[in-house]
Amino acid sequence: MKYKKAASNFIRPDEVAEICAVSMSKAYKIIAELNEELRKRGKFTIRGKTNRHFFEEQYLEIR
């Protein structure tokens, strides 16, 4: 039986770069800033990825 891959809870730099229309290096900086904020809130982070929901709240609300 095959399982459908669930949408990841984390967003990768290539996705951030595409959504924000920025370079990969800028996408990594955006992720680092978001992860720093999450760490201040006591949350677990993964280097090079960030929480998809938090990204959408922070970035897409600003636009």
N, C-alpha and C positions, 0 to 999 in steps of 0.2 A: 504494500500500500504506500503510495507516495503522499507526502505532506507538502502543502503549499508553504513557501517560506513566508513567515510573518514579517511585517515591516519592522525594521530595526528601531529600537528606542534611541539609537545614537545616529547623529548625522556626521558624514565624513567631509573632509575638506573639498573634495571635488563637487559635492552637492552644494556646499556653502558658496563656492566660487561661482557656480552656475546660477544659483538663486540670486546672489548679490551682484552678479556681473562684475566680479573682481578677479585678480590674479590668484594663483594658488598660494603664494606667499602671504597675501592679504587675508585669504581665507584661514590660513593657519593662525594669523594674529587675532582674527575675530574669535576663533575657537579658544585660543589661549585666554583672551579677555573674559569670555563667557565661563570658562572653566575656573578661572580665578574667583569670579563672583560666586559660583557654585561652591567652591571650597570654603569661602567665607561663611556661607550658609550651612557648612558642615556636611555637604554632600560628597559622595564618591565621584571621582572623575577619571576619565581615561585619556591619556595624552594623545592628541591628534584627532579626537572625536569629542562631541559634546551632546548633551541631551537634546533630542529633537524638539520636544515640547518647549523647553526653556529657550531654545534658539528662536522658535516661532513666536513665542511671547515677546522676547526682547527685540528681535530684529524686525519682524513683520508688523508689530504695533507701531514702531517708529515711522515706518514708511507710510 
